[in-house]
Amino acid sequence: MSLSTRVLSLATLLIVAAGVGSWVAYQKLTESIIERWGQQVTEIQVRYDSARLLSSLEREIGLAKQLARSPNLVAWAQDPDNRALQNTALSELENFRGGFSDKSYFVALTANLNYYFNNAANEYADNQYRYTLDPNKPDDAWFFQLVEEGRDFHLNVNPDTNLGVTKLWIDVLVRNQAGEIVAMVGTGLNLDNFLEDIVDIGQQGVTTLFADYNGAIQLYRDRNYIDFGSIIKPEGQKKTVDLLFDDPQDKQQMLGMLAMLKKQGDTAGSVESGFVEVDGRKHLAGVAYLPTIGWFEITLLDLSVLLPKREFWPLVVVFIAALLVTLGVFYWVIQSRVLRPVAELENAVKQVRDGRYDLPYLPKPDNEIGQLADHFEKMTDRVRRTTEELEARVVHRTEQLHLQARTDPLTDLKNRRGLDEALKEMVVRAERENVSFGILWLDVDNFKNINDEFGHQFGDDILRRVALWLRAAIRPYDQVGRWGGDEFVVVMSPCEQNALAQAAERIRATVEEESRRTGTALTLSIGAHLGKPGESIDTLLHYADLALYQAKGAGRNTIAFE
């Protein structure tokens, strides 16, 4: 055998060995990159999907809980046959209906089991009663189950056969002062729209689903897997997340991750992940527990779609070519085009995992690693912008709730809470600046007769007109609010006796004149008190109330000072 043959044979053997070694190295390297990248991306995706769900639900849940604390609703629930209490409560429910994103609400009373509902089309206006719950009827078992368990809050995906709708229901128990359950109230979200917006978002290679505390599937792109009405189903009959997997080990692994997150409790805030097989393809599963709603968020990433191995094939060619040239070129190429970019990308992934989005410069060689780094930078920027938008939305919604809590929804004036805060500010300012201030307590004369004769809706319209006239009659820096019912309070600071008297007469005359023009003659009884520095809020209100009582006793449509 000639030397050239031996050299060629040895070169061939070396090339084959290098090729085999390169192929083995390629397989291990790409799998390691994909798995480590997938684990980091899984955690980010899980948190992102969880944030999208919570941002859609937290405001609805907050409004439902606020409605459940309504004194009007509690009073009616304890005396359901009282028509006046019913009208007041239903009026408040209608006001809340406009605040829910679905523009719908429901309330079920434990005393008589009556179920009331109205939707976005206001289809059941003035006839919100829909049906009476039956403890022997399977379709109504959810209500009695939730009342029996005593859970103050629950999410439930369930079809209502009586109403002919399927929704994601937000159920909140209503309790009286003794802690007894007197009703259940809440709203619903259209299931198809919710699945389209939150779950089935068309992101290739990413599958998102949500399961309840027991692992029953609540939201999934395939409705056949959703466990409708899971609250009333016994264990063993529910459609749980393990149905998605064929391998018993994968089933056990998924249930084990759920159990681990349950054990960690509400404060853990961690994400569990592991590899599973779905439809014959390897997926990376990430699971997080959402303690605010008692659900699990599960994300399945098809790594063969998100980061296919064929994207790394040019690296094999570069690797073998580098071997054929010199070991030094091989080392330089691998170091500059693969190892360093991957290390920088891994550091960047860890940084994003820790919640820091100000990424350092990532080297982007002109290969798949560079594309991956570019995609990662864009993905990180999108996650950062989404986080900022969510934070800004939370701030905006907090400001809106703060304003709503201090505004009377009927008149857009300050409500009693807003007036209390204005009075506190006035008292502090009066003591600091040693100035006097005025309070006017106004009452619409014979308002009950107007309600009885023309109805509450007409009465509400009268109150809105009075609010407009009051705004027009006071000084720009004075404050006016609705104390309750047909009573209003004007806070004037600073103010002297003459200014207080003039303002009171101007208000009285304005309301009398403007109401006569609109065809419904109204008058006001006004109690006025000029406060001095050092007087408490209770003292101010006491004297203003005494003055109002005197004005009423003097024949109404008059002003009294105390």
C-alpha positions as semicolon CSV with decimal commas, in nm:
position;residue;x (nm);y (nm);z (nm)
1;M;0,000;0,000;0,000
2;S;0,146;0,332;-0,107
3;L;0,211;0,614;0,131
4;S;-0,042;0,833;-0,048
5;T;-0,300;0,558;-0,007
6;R;-0,216;0,530;0,357
7;V;-0,233;0,907;0,396
8;L;-0,559;0,921;0,207
9;S;-0,692;0,629;0,409
10;L;-0,577;0,792;0,731
11;A;-0,718;1,126;0,619
12;T;-1,040;0,952;0,528
13;L;-1,044;0,776;0,865
14;L;-0,969;1,102;1,042
15;I;-1,237;1,282;0,843
16;V;-1,489;1,007;0,921
17;A;-1,387;1,011;1,286
18;A;-1,403;1,389;1,288
19;G;-1,740;1,372;1,117
20;V;-1,874;1,120;1,368
21;G;-1,730;1,320;1,655
22;S;-1,866;1,639;1,506
23;W;-2,208;1,482;1,465
24;V;-2,209;1,358;1,824
25;A;-2,090;1,695;1,946
26;Y;-2,354;1,867;1,733
27;Q;-2,630;1,652;1,877
28;K;-2,525;1,713;2,236
29;L;-2,462;2,083;2,184
30;T;-2,789;2,157;2,012
31;E;-2,990;1,954;2,263
32;S;-2,819;2,133;2,550
33;I;-2,881;2,475;2,395
34;I;-3,241;2,397;2,313
35;E;-3,313;2,254;2,657
36;R;-3,150;2,538;2,850
37;W;-3,306;2,800;2,625
38;G;-3,639;2,622;2,642
39;Q;-3,633;2,615;3,022
40;Q;-3,568;2,987;3,041
41;V;-3,826;3,071;2,774
42;T;-4,078;2,839;2,938
43;E;-4,056;3,035;3,263
44;I;-4,089;3,365;3,079
45;Q;-4,383;3,234;2,872
46;V;-4,557;3,096;3,183
47;R;-4,527;3,428;3,365
48;Y;-4,635;3,618;3,053
49;D;-4,945;3,399;3,001
50;S;-5,026;3,420;3,374
51;A;-5,003;3,799;3,364
52;R;-5,233;3,814;3,060
53;L;-5,496;3,603;3,237
54;L;-5,474;3,792;3,566
55;S;-5,488;4,131;3,392
56;S;-5,818;4,020;3,234
57;L;-5,967;3,882;3,557
58;E;-5,841;4,091;3,849
59;R;-6,057;4,395;3,773
60;E;-6,366;4,176;3,722
61;I;-6,299;3,990;4,048
62;G;-6,243;4,316;4,236
63;L;-6,571;4,462;4,111
64;A;-6,758;4,140;4,197
65;K;-6,617;4,142;4,551
66;Q;-6,704;4,510;4,588
67;L;-7,059;4,433;4,477
68;A;-7,079;4,146;4,728
69;R;-7,009;4,395;5,009
70;S;-7,296;4,625;4,906
71;P;-7,523;4,705;5,206
72;N;-7,819;4,739;4,970
73;L;-7,763;4,390;4,830
74;V;-7,718;4,238;5,177
75;A;-8,034;4,407;5,304
76;W;-8,242;4,278;5,013
77;A;-8,097;3,927;5,038
78;Q;-8,213;3,912;5,400
79;D;-8,560;4,043;5,313
80;P;-8,618;3,933;4,950
81;D;-8,992;4,010;4,953
82;N;-8,935;4,380;5,026
83;R;-8,998;4,553;4,693
84;A;-8,825;4,875;4,795
85;L;-8,509;4,690;4,895
86;Q;-8,529;4,486;4,575
87;N;-8,557;4,796;4,356
88;T;-8,265;4,961;4,532
89;A;-8,046;4,652;4,506
90;L;-8,131;4,587;4,140
91;S;-8,061;4,952;4,061
92;E;-7,717;4,914;4,214
93;L;-7,662;4,589;4,024
94;E;-7,746;4,768;3,701
95;N;-7,492;5,037;3,785
96;F;-7,227;4,769;3,838
97;R;-7,328;4,595;3,513
98;G;-7,181;4,882;3,316
99;G;-6,849;4,835;3,495
100;F;-6,807;4,466;3,412
101;S;-6,633;4,397;3,081
102;D;-6,907;4,149;2,982
103;K;-7,177;4,404;3,082
104;S;-7,358;4,128;3,268
105;Y;-7,422;4,020;3,625
106;F;-7,610;3,757;3,820
107;V;-7,732;3,726;4,178
108;A;-7,886;3,423;4,349
109;L;-8,056;3,455;4,690
110;T;-8,029;3,178;4,948
111;A;-8,357;3,276;5,116
112;N;-8,589;3,198;4,822
113;L;-8,334;3,058;4,567
114;N;-8,440;3,315;4,307
115;Y;-8,183;3,376;4,032
116;Y;-8,155;3,722;3,866
117;F;-7,954;3,803;3,554
118;N;-7,905;4,076;3,294
119;N;-7,671;4,088;2,997
120;A;-7,489;4,339;2,777
121;A;-7,794;4,382;2,553
122;N;-7,999;4,481;2,862
123;E;-8,230;4,205;2,747
124;Y;-8,389;4,160;3,089
125;A;-8,431;4,522;3,195
126;D;-8,699;4,557;3,466
127;N;-8,738;4,175;3,457
128;Q;-8,407;4,045;3,589
129;Y;-8,565;3,745;3,763
130;R;-8,490;3,442;3,544
131;Y;-8,571;3,128;3,740
132;T;-8,565;2,961;4,080
133;L;-8,280;2,728;4,169
134;D;-8,376;2,368;4,241
135;P;-8,160;2,161;4,481
136;N;-8,277;1,845;4,301
137;K;-8,177;1,971;3,957
138;P;-7,825;1,873;3,844
139;D;-7,781;2,195;3,645
140;D;-7,827;2,398;3,966
141;A;-7,603;2,184;4,185
142;W;-7,310;2,428;4,145
143;F;-7,488;2,688;4,360
144;F;-7,561;2,456;4,650
145;Q;-7,212;2,304;4,632
146;L;-7,041;2,644;4,656
147;V;-7,268;2,754;4,942
148;E;-7,201;2,430;5,127
149;E;-6,823;2,465;5,086
150;G;-6,838;2,830;5,197
151;R;-6,566;2,947;4,958
152;D;-6,599;3,325;4,933
153;F;-6,466;3,330;4,576
154;H;-6,466;3,078;4,290
155;L;-6,408;3,064;3,916
156;N;-6,625;2,819;3,725
157;V;-6,655;2,736;3,354
158;N;-7,008;2,612;3,311
159;P;-7,303;2,628;3,067
160;D;-7,626;2,779;3,202
161;T;-7,898;2,576;3,030
162;N;-8,173;2,810;3,148
163;L;-8,004;3,116;2,995
164;G;-7,852;2,927;2,701
165;V;-7,500;3,067;2,757
166;T;-7,160;2,919;2,842
167;K;-6,931;3,149;3,035
168;L;-6,636;3,170;3,266
169;W;-6,830;3,258;3,581
170;I;-6,691;3,466;3,866
171;D;-6,881;3,359;4,181
172;V;-6,859;3,560;4,505
173;L;-7,052;3,474;4,824
174;V;-7,248;3,752;4,997
175;R;-7,246;3,743;5,376
176;N;-7,433;3,947;5,634
177;Q;-7,275;4,098;5,945
178;A;-7,316;3,769;6,127
179;G;-7,110;3,594;5,858
180;E;-7,409;3,401;5,723
181;I;-7,428;3,338;5,348
182;V;-7,730;3,525;5,212
183;A;-7,661;3,533;4,838
184;M;-7,415;3,471;4,560
185;V;-7,324;3,743;4,310
186;G;-7,089;3,778;4,017
187;T;-7,047;3,813;3,644
188;G;-6,952;3,598;3,347
189;L;-6,706;3,623;3,061
190;N;-6,792;3,490;2,716
191;L;-6,598;3,164;2,693
192;D;-6,529;3,175;2,317
193;N;-6,399;3,532;2,330
194;F;-6,193;3,457;2,639
195;L;-6,035;3,150;2,480
196;E;-5,953;3,346;2,165
197;D;-5,796;3,638;2,359
198;I;-5,610;3,446;2,630
199;V;-5,557;3,083;2,526
200;D;-5,582;3,025;2,149
201;I;-5,366;3,320;2,041
202;G;-5,218;3,145;1,738
203;Q;-4,860;3,138;1,866
204;Q;-4,702;2,848;1,677
205;G;-4,536;2,589;1,897
206;V;-4,690;2,727;2,219
207;T;-4,992;2,566;2,388
208;T;-5,147;2,736;2,690
209;L;-5,411;2,596;2,922
210;F;-5,543;2,662;3,272
211;A;-5,657;2,407;3,531
212;D;-5,829;2,446;3,866
213;Y;-5,682;2,352;4,205
214;N;-5,770;1,984;4,148
215;G;-5,613;1,975;3,800
216;A;-5,943;1,988;3,608
217;I;-5,899;2,170;3,274
218;Q;-6,083;2,504;3,272
219;L;-5,945;2,689;2,967
220;Y;-5,803;2,510;2,661
221;R;-5,814;2,569;2,287
222;D;-5,994;2,233;2,238
223;R;-6,330;2,270;2,413
224;N;-6,367;1,890;2,423
225;Y;-6,103;1,880;2,697
226;I;-6,264;2,152;2,913
227;D;-6,417;2,016;3,234
228;F;-6,743;2,211;3,244
229;G;-6,906;2,233;3,587
230;S;-6,613;2,065;3,760
231;I;-6,728;2,188;4,102
232;I;-7,009;1,930;4,109
233;K;-6,819;1,635;3,962
234;P;-6,669;1,367;4,186
235;E;-6,299;1,290;4,161
236;G;-6,231;1,039;3,885
237;Q;-6,490;1,185;3,650
238;K;-6,314;1,515;3,587
239;K;-6,116;1,597;3,273
240;T;-5,778;1,658;3,429
241;V;-5,451;1,767;3,270
242;D;-5,309;1,415;3,264
243;L;-5,553;1,333;2,981
244;L;-5,324;1,529;2,746
245;F;-5,046;1,272;2,782
246;D;-5,022;0,908;2,670
247;D;-4,716;0,805;2,869
248;P;-4,801;0,715;3,233
249;Q;-4,468;0,865;3,344
250;D;-4,563;1,197;3,182
251;K;-4,901;1,186;3,355
252;Q;-4,733;1,121;3,689
253;Q;-4,475;1,394;3,628
254;M;-4,742;1,655;3,551
255;L;-4,949;1,562;3,857
256;G;-4,630;1,571;4,063
257;M;-4,553;1,927;3,948
258;L;-4,906;2,035;4,046
259;A;-4,865;1,872;4,385
260;M;-4,527;2,041;4,436
261;L;-4,671;2,385;4,362
262;K;-4,963;2,317;4,597
263;K;-4,719;2,224;4,871
264;Q;-4,516;2,541;4,818
265;G;-4,830;2,747;4,881
266;D;-4,933;3,101;4,789
267;T;-4,599;3,270;4,853
268;A;-4,372;3,049;4,647
269;G;-4,423;3,218;4,311
270;S;-4,208;2,958;4,134
271;V;-4,238;2,773;3,805
272;E;-4,197;2,394;3,774
273;S;-4,089;2,251;3,437
274;G;-4,015;1,916;3,276
275;F;-4,009;1,735;2,942
276;V;-4,319;1,544;2,833
277;E;-4,447;1,385;2,513
278;V;-4,762;1,519;2,349
279;D;-4,896;1,365;2,026
280;G;-4,566;1,183;1,979
281;R;-4,354;1,500;1,999
282;K;-4,127;1,618;2,278
283;H;-4,254;1,925;2,464
284;L;-4,122;2,127;2,754
285;A;-4,399;2,179;3,010
286;G;-4,399;2,474;3,250
287;V;-4,647;2,507;3,538
288;A;-4,719;2,798;3,774
289;Y;-4,975;2,836;4,051
290;L;-5,191;3,152;4,054
291;P;-5,297;3,188;4,418
292;T;-5,524;3,488;4,357
293;I;-5,765;3,273;4,154
294;G;-5,666;2,924;4,275
295;W;-5,574;2,798;3,925
296;F;-5,267;2,651;3,757
297;E;-5,121;2,794;3,435
298;I;-4,964;2,529;3,209
299;T;-4,755;2,608;2,902
300;L;-4,638;2,341;2,656
301;L;-4,353;2,444;2,425
302;D;-4,288;2,234;2,113
303;L;-3,913;2,291;2,094
304;S;-3,894;2,127;1,752
305;V;-4,116;2,410;1,621
306;L;-3,976;2,698;1,824
307;L;-3,611;2,606;1,774
308;P;-3,571;2,319;1,521
309;K;-3,238;2,143;1,509
310;R;-3,201;2,197;1,137
311;E;-3,129;2,561;1,212
312;F;-2,798;2,444;1,357
313;W;-2,683;2,235;1,058
314;P;-2,459;2,505;0,909
315;L;-2,262;2,488;1,230
316;V;-2,168;2,129;1,153
317;V;-2,029;2,233;0,816
318;V;-1,834;2,516;0,975
319;F;-1,711;2,282;1,247
320;I;-1,584;2,015;1,004
321;A;-1,432;2,275;0,772
322;A;-1,249;2,425;1,066
323;L;-1,111;2,080;1,159
324;L;-0,978;2,031;0,804
325;V;-0,797;2,364;0,810
326;T;-0,632;2,379;1,152
327;L;-0,717;2,319;1,510
328;G;-0,652;2,682;1,577
329;V;-0,902;2,798;1,317
330;F;-1,144;2,543;1,457
331;Y;-1,096;2,679;1,807
332;W;-1,130;3,042;1,692
333;V;-1,440;2,974;1,482
334;I;-1,617;2,776;1,753
335;Q;-1,514;3,022;2,020
336;S;-1,625;3,332;1,826
337;R;-1,927;3,200;1,640
338;V;-2,079;2,953;1,886
339;L;-1,945;2,933;2,237
340;R;-1,917;3,302;2,323
341;P;-2,253;3,402;2,168
342;V;-2,422;3,110;2,343
343;A;-2,261;3,204;2,676
344;E;-2,368;3,568;2,632
345;L;-2,718;3,457;2,536
346;E;-2,733;3,227;2,838
347;N;-2,628;3,516;3,064
348;A;-2,891;3,731;2,900
349;V;-3,154;3,460;2,955
350;K;-3,057;3,440;3,325
351;Q;-3,079;3,818;3,348
352;V;-3,428;3,820;3,199
353;R;-3,525;3,533;3,428
354;D;-3,427;3,755;3,721
355;G;-3,652;4,034;3,590
356;R;-3,380;4,262;3,444
357;Y;-3,453;4,360;3,085
358;D;-3,169;4,608;3,021
359;L;-2,967;4,355;2,822
360;P;-2,599;4,407;2,747
361;Y;-2,481;4,392;2,388
362;L;-2,532;4,043;2,249
363;P;-2,290;3,933;1,978
364;K;-2,480;3,832;1,666
365;P;-2,274;3,622;1,428
366;D;-2,426;3,574;1,085
367;N;-2,575;3,233;1,163
368;E;-2,862;3,080;1,355
369;I;-2,706;3,179;1,689
370;G;-2,718;3,540;1,576
371;Q;-3,079;3,499;1,466
372;L;-3,157;3,341;1,801
373;A;-2,991;3,631;1,984
374;D;-3,185;3,878;1,769
375;H;-3,511;3,693;1,833
376;F;-3,432;3,681;2,203
377;E;-3,366;4,056;2,215
378;K;-3,696;4,124;2,036
379;M;-3,879;3,882;2,265
380;T;-3,721;4,044;2,572
381;D;-3,822;4,388;2,447
382;R;-4,176;4,264;2,395
383;V;-4,189;4,114;2,745
384;R;-4,049;4,440;2,888
385;R;-4,305;4,652;2,704
386;T;-4,583;4,415;2,807
387;T;-4,469;4,436;3,171
388;E;-4,459;4,817;3,155
389;E;-4,801;4,826;2,992
390;L;-4,943;4,596;3,260
391;E;-4,790;4,811;3,535
392;A;-4,924;5,128;3,373
393;R;-5,265;4,964;3,336
394;V;-5,264;4,866;3,702
395;V;-5,176;5,226;3,800
396;H;-5,449;5,362;3,571
397;R;-5,708;5,119;3,704
398;T;-5,606;5,199;4,061
399;E;-5,657;5,569;3,991
400;Q;-5,995;5,495;3,833
401;L;-6,104;5,288;4,134
402;H;-5,981;5,565;4,365
403;L;-6,193;5,820;4,175
404;Q;-6,497;5,589;4,156
405;A;-6,480;5,528;4,531
406;R;-6,518;5,903;4,590
407;T;-6,771;5,988;4,319
408;D;-7,147;5,951;4,330
409;P;-7,234;5,746;4,017
410;L;-7,574;5,915;3,972
411;T;-7,469;6,283;3,981
412;D;-7,093;6,268;3,922
413;L;-7,053;6,481;4,235
414;K;-6,846;6,380;4,533
415;N;-7,006;6,104;4,735
416;R;-7,011;6,088;5,114
417;R;-6,659;5,953;5,129
418;G;-6,534;6,231;4,901
419;L;-6,713;6,491;5,114
420;D;-6,560;6,347;5,432
421;E;-6,215;6,391;5,283
422;A;-6,297;6,746;5,166
423;L;-6,422;6,834;5,516
424;K;-6,105;6,695;5,674
425;E;-5,890;6,903;5,438
426;M;-6,102;7,210;5,514
427;V;-6,069;7,167;5,892
428;V;-5,691;7,126;5,867
429;R;-5,661;7,428;5,639
430;A;-5,880;7,641;5,865
431;E;-5,660;7,566;6,166
432;R;-5,340;7,622;5,968
433;E;-5,447;7,951;5,805
434;N;-5,685;8,067;6,083
435;V;-5,977;8,126;5,844
436;S;-6,346;8,053;5,871
437;F;-6,538;7,827;5,635
438;G;-6,895;7,750;5,549
439;I;-7,113;7,444;5,517
440;L;-7,449;7,434;5,339
441;W;-7,669;7,130;5,395
442;L;-7,939;7,114;5,126
443;D;-8,248;6,899;5,102
444;V;-8,487;6,879;4,805
445;D;-8,833;6,964;4,938
446;N;-9,102;6,698;4,901
447;F;-8,869;6,474;4,700
448;K;-9,047;6,161;4,824
449;N;-9,369;6,284;4,665
450;I;-9,186;6,323;4,333
451;N;-9,056;5,967;4,352
452;D;-9,397;5,831;4,449
453;E;-9,578;6,023;4,174
454;F;-9,335;5,995;3,883
455;G;-9,112;5,701;3,974
456;H;-8,752;5,660;4,082
457;Q;-8,611;5,706;3,734
458;F;-8,767;6,050;3,711
459;G;-8,643;6,122;4,062
460;D;-8,290;6,028;3,959
461;D;-8,317;6,268;3,665
462;I;-8,424;6,544;3,906
463;L;-8,119;6,478;4,124
464;R;-7,890;6,500;3,821
465;R;-8,045;6,837;3,728
466;V;-8,004;6,967;4,081
467;A;-7,637;6,862;4,067
468;L;-7,585;7,067;3,749
469;W;-7,756;7,372;3,901
470;L;-7,547;7,344;4,216
471;R;-7,226;7,336;4,014
472;A;-7,335;7,650;3,830
473;A;-7,430;7,836;4,149
474;I;-7,114;7,786;4,358
475;R;-6,771;7,938;4,331
476;P;-6,516;7,753;4,116
477;Y;-6,304;7,659;4,418
478;D;-6,593;7,547;4,640
479;Q;-6,688;7,180;4,658
480;V;-7,027;7,015;4,634
481;G;-7,132;6,655;4,685
482;R;-7,427;6,427;4,736
483;W;-7,454;6,323;5,100
484;G;-7,719;6,062;5,028
485;G;-8,073;6,036;4,894
486;D;-8,189;6,390;4,810
487;E;-7,942;6,563;5,043
488;F;-7,643;6,763;4,917
489;V;-7,357;6,937;5,097
490;V;-7,160;7,243;4,981
491;V;-6,820;7,312;5,137
492;M;-6,699;7,674;5,107
493;S;-6,348;7,765;5,211
494;P;-6,249;8,033;5,286
495;C;-6,583;8,194;5,361
496;E;-6,740;8,473;5,569
497;Q;-7,095;8,512;5,696
498;N;-7,208;8,741;5,412
499;A;-7,059;8,519;5,142
500;L;-7,223;8,213;5,301
501;A;-7,564;8,384;5,308
502;Q;-7,528;8,507;4,949
503;A;-7,423;8,164;4,825
504;A;-7,715;7,997;5,005
505;E;-7,965;8,242;4,857
506;R;-7,811;8,211;4,512
507;I;-7,839;7,832;4,524
508;R;-8,196;7,842;4,653
509;A;-8,304;8,095;4,386
510;T;-8,119;7,917;4,105
511;V;-8,282;7,583;4,175
512;E;-8,627;7,739;4,210
513;E;-8,593;7,940;3,888
514;E;-8,425;7,672;3,673
515;S;-8,663;7,399;3,785
516;R;-8,962;7,617;3,701
517;R;-8,822;7,662;3,349
518;T;-8,788;7,288;3,299
519;G;-9,151;7,230;3,397
520;T;-9,091;7,062;3,734
521;A;-9,094;7,318;4,011
522;L;-8,849;7,238;4,289
523;T;-8,740;7,412;4,606
524;L;-8,463;7,357;4,853
525;S;-8,440;7,381;5,229
526;I;-8,091;7,493;5,327
527;G;-7,915;7,474;5,659
528;A;-7,604;7,692;5,688
529;H;-7,326;7,702;5,941
530;L;-7,012;7,917;5,947
531;G;-6,734;7,709;6,097
532;K;-6,443;7,843;6,294
533;P;-6,090;7,706;6,333
534;G;-6,083;7,428;6,587
535;E;-6,436;7,296;6,526
536;S;-6,452;6,921;6,456
537;I;-6,629;6,767;6,157
538;D;-6,898;6,617;6,380
539;T;-6,967;6,961;6,530
540;L;-6,988;7,123;6,186
541;L;-7,229;6,863;6,053
542;H;-7,435;6,875;6,373
543;Y;-7,493;7,251;6,346
544;A;-7,561;7,233;5,971
545;D;-7,815;6,956;6,030
546;L;-7,986;7,160;6,305
547;A;-8,007;7,455;6,068
548;L;-8,157;7,234;5,797
549;Y;-8,414;7,107;6,045
550;Q;-8,504;7,468;6,129
551;A;-8,537;7,553;5,759
552;K;-8,777;7,265;5,706
553;G;-8,973;7,367;6,013
554;A;-9,001;7,720;5,879
555;G;-9,202;7,599;5,581
556;R;-8,928;7,481;5,342
557;N;-8,783;7,679;5,048
558;T;-8,594;7,882;5,303
559;I;-8,252;7,921;5,461
560;A;-8,166;7,884;5,826
561;F;-7,837;7,955;6,004
562;E;-7,707;7,787;6,318
